[in-house]
Amino acid sequence: SVGKPKTENCATCHFSGSGGVLLKSGVMDASLLNSSEEIDYHLGGLGFGCSDCHESEAHNISAKIESGESPVACENCHDSNPHKKENLNNHSSAVACQTCHITAYARTEPTITFWDWSKAGEDRDSLNDEFGQQTYFKNFGELVWSKNIKPEYYWSNGSSEYYELSEKIEKSKSIDINKPTGKISDAKSKISPFKVVKSKQPYDPANKNLIIPRIYGEDGYSNNFNWITASTKGMQQINNEFSGTVDFKKKKMYWPINHLVM
């Protein structure tokens, strides 16, 4: 049948992206399917569905686009002076709505905050943490899970500065994959909440750039646990140079917090 998409349709992919619940996003999980008002006011309190905010036309679904434009925004329904207290409205030009209305993420399900690929390939037992989550996978490495987490805050104008393939980075520096751009002097920037995932992933110390290894398949790391082979195949696939040596480097990935509105 064909009809208006329901939250369950969106949940099929978005609530388990990258192979598990909250491996990436910290604010999209099964609690939104039968949300209470305390978990998410729009879904649980007002009975909204995903498509009420993410409107679509000709199968193009509106979303947060990192181009300085934001088709889905609080201001689509709320004006710039939504509070009864004028002192609160005075902050709306510099503070994003989410900063005050989403004060914590991963409130019902734990999410990954650190992912160490350098520990992969070891034959050791995996213990479950206090949240019942597995903390080690031979083909993925070591994971740290957390729950009910306070976001990190950055000036953001809706766009990001992306790390590009082959970009040279010194070993001593951490890589920001998609750091939000913005500053206090930018009229379009607001203080906004983010989930920041820290990790250690394969790095080419000779070429001084991140490696994109092949993870699955016959020559993938999950099959042979050989970083050299996996890196050779992965970099060949994207036509990038690989020196044949593998080290590991710290990096950060920034995920904007837009759901679980209290």
C-alpha positions in Angstrom: 0.0 0.0 0.0 1.0 3.6 -0.5 0.3 6.3 2.0 1.7 9.0 4.2 4.9 7.7 5.9 4.6 7.0 9.6 7.3 7.3 12.3 7.7 3.5 12.1 8.8 3.8 8.4 11.5 6.3 9.3 12.5 4.3 12.3 13.4 1.3 10.1 16.7 2.9 9.1 17.2 6.0 11.3 16.8 4.3 14.7 19.6 1.7 13.9 22.0 3.5 11.5 25.5 1.9 11.1 24.3 -1.5 12.4 23.0 -0.6 15.9 20.9 1.7 18.0 22.6 5.0 18.7 25.9 4.0 17.2 25.9 7.5 15.6 23.0 9.7 16.6 22.4 10.2 20.3 18.7 11.3 19.9 17.0 8.8 17.7 15.9 5.5 19.2 12.8 3.3 19.7 11.6 5.5 22.6 10.3 7.9 19.9 7.9 5.2 18.6 5.7 5.4 21.7 7.1 8.6 23.1 5.9 10.2 26.3 5.7 14.0 26.7 8.8 13.8 28.9 10.9 12.1 26.2 9.8 14.2 23.3 7.2 16.9 23.6 6.3 17.0 19.9 5.8 13.3 19.4 4.6 12.3 22.9 2.8 15.5 23.9 1.3 16.7 20.6 1.1 13.4 18.8 3.3 14.5 15.9 4.9 12.1 13.4 8.3 12.6 11.7 6.6 13.8 8.5 4.9 16.7 10.3 8.3 18.4 10.5 10.1 16.6 7.7 7.7 17.5 5.0 8.2 16.0 1.6 7.4 16.9 -2.0 8.1 14.6 -5.0 9.9 12.2 -2.6 12.3 15.0 -1.5 12.2 15.0 2.3 13.1 18.2 4.0 15.9 18.0 6.5 18.7 19.9 8.1 20.9 20.9 5.2 24.5 22.0 6.0 24.5 24.9 3.6 23.5 27.6 6.0 19.8 26.9 5.2 17.5 24.8 7.4 14.2 23.7 5.9 13.4 22.0 9.2 13.8 24.5 12.0 12.0 25.4 15.2 11.3 28.8 13.6 9.1 27.1 11.0 6.4 26.9 13.7 7.6 29.2 16.5 8.5 32.8 16.0 11.6 34.5 17.4 9.7 35.6 20.5 8.0 32.4 21.8 8.5 33.0 25.5 6.3 34.9 27.9 9.4 36.2 29.7 11.1 38.8 27.5 14.5 38.0 29.1 14.3 34.6 27.4 13.4 36.0 24.1 16.4 38.2 24.2 18.6 35.1 23.9 17.0 33.8 20.8 19.4 35.6 18.4 22.4 33.9 19.9 21.2 30.7 21.5 19.6 27.8 19.5 16.2 26.6 20.8 17.8 23.1 21.2 20.4 24.3 23.7 17.7 24.9 26.4 15.1 22.4 25.3 17.4 19.4 24.8 19.6 19.4 27.8 20.7 15.8 27.6 20.8 13.1 24.9 20.7 9.2 25.0 18.2 9.5 27.8 16.6 6.1 27.3 19.2 4.1 25.4 23.0 4.3 25.8 25.1 5.7 22.9 28.7 5.3 21.8 31.0 8.1 23.0 34.4 6.5 22.1 35.3 3.9 19.5 38.9 2.5 19.4 39.6 0.6 16.2 43.3 0.1 17.2 42.1 -2.5 19.7 40.4 -4.6 17.0 41.8 -8.1 16.1 42.5 -9.2 19.6 41.3 -12.6 20.9 39.7 -11.6 24.2 36.4 -11.8 25.9 34.0 -9.0 25.7 32.4 -7.8 29.0 29.1 -6.0 29.2 29.1 -2.6 30.8 26.7 -1.2 33.3 24.1 -0.6 30.5 24.3 -4.2 29.3 26.2 -3.2 26.2 29.0 -5.2 24.7 32.3 -3.2 25.0 34.5 -5.2 22.6 34.1 -6.7 19.1 37.1 -8.4 17.4 36.2 -6.8 14.1 35.3 -3.3 15.4 37.5 -2.8 18.5 36.7 -1.3 21.8 33.6 0.7 22.5 32.6 3.1 25.4 28.9 3.6 26.0 27.3 6.4 28.0 23.8 7.5 28.9 22.0 10.7 29.8 24.8 12.8 28.5 25.1 16.6 28.5 25.8 17.9 25.0 28.9 19.9 24.0 28.2 23.4 22.8 29.6 25.2 19.7 28.8 28.3 17.7 27.1 27.0 14.6 25.7 28.6 11.5 24.3 25.4 10.2 27.3 24.4 8.1 30.4 22.3 8.8 34.0 22.2 7.9 34.7 18.8 6.5 37.9 16.8 6.5 38.6 15.9 2.9 40.2 12.7 1.6 44.0 13.0 1.2 44.1 16.1 3.5 47.5 16.0 5.3 47.3 16.0 9.1 50.2 15.8 11.5 50.2 12.7 13.7 50.1 14.8 16.9 46.9 16.6 15.9 43.4 15.2 16.3 41.2 15.3 13.2 37.8 17.0 13.2 35.7 15.2 10.6 32.9 17.7 10.4 33.4 20.5 12.9 30.6 23.0 13.0 31.5 26.4 11.6 30.4 29.6 13.3 31.6 32.3 15.6 30.2 34.9 17.9 30.7 37.7 15.4 28.6 35.8 12.8 25.0 37.0 12.9 23.8 33.6 11.6 25.6 31.6 14.3 24.0 30.4 17.5 25.3 28.4 20.4 24.1 24.9 19.6 24.3 21.4 21.2 26.3 18.5 19.7 27.1 14.9 20.4 30.8 14.5 19.9 32.1 11.0 19.2 35.8 10.5 19.7 37.6 7.6 18.1 40.9 6.2 16.9 40.9 5.0 13.3 43.5 3.8 10.7 45.9 6.5 9.6 48.7 6.5 7.0 51.8 7.9 8.8 53.8 8.2 5.6 51.1 10.0 3.6 49.7 11.7 6.7 46.0 11.1 5.9 43.2 8.9 7.2 42.8 5.4 5.7 39.5 4.2 4.3 39.8 0.4 4.8 37.6 -2.3 3.4 35.7 -3.7 6.4 33.5 -6.4 4.9 34.0 -8.9 2.1 36.7 -11.4 1.2 39.5 -8.9 1.6 37.8 -7.0 4.4 39.2 -6.5 7.9 36.2 -8.4 9.5 37.3 -11.5 7.5 41.1 -11.6 7.7 41.9 -9.1 10.6 44.8 -7.7 8.5 44.9 -3.9 8.4 47.4 -3.8 5.6 45.3 -5.9 3.2 42.1 -4.1 4.2 43.7 -0.7 3.8 45.2 -1.6 0.4 41.9 -2.8 -1.0 39.9 0.1 0.5 42.2 2.8 -0.7 42.4 1.2 -4.2 38.6 1.3 -4.3 38.5 5.1 -3.8 41.7 5.6 -6.0 43.8 7.0 -3.2 47.4 6.4 -2.5 48.4 4.1 0.4 52.0 3.7 1.7 51.6 0.2 3.1 52.0 1.3 6.7 49.1 1.7 9.2 49.0 3.6 12.4 46.0 5.0 14.4 44.9 8.6 14.9 42.4 10.3 17.1 39.4 12.0 15.5 36.2 13.7 16.4 32.8 13.6 14.7 30.1 16.1 15.5 26.4 15.2 15.5 23.8 18.0 15.9 21.2 17.4 18.6 17.7 18.1 17.2 15.4 15.4 18.6 14.2 14.4 22.1 12.8 17.9 22.7 11.9 18.2 26.4 
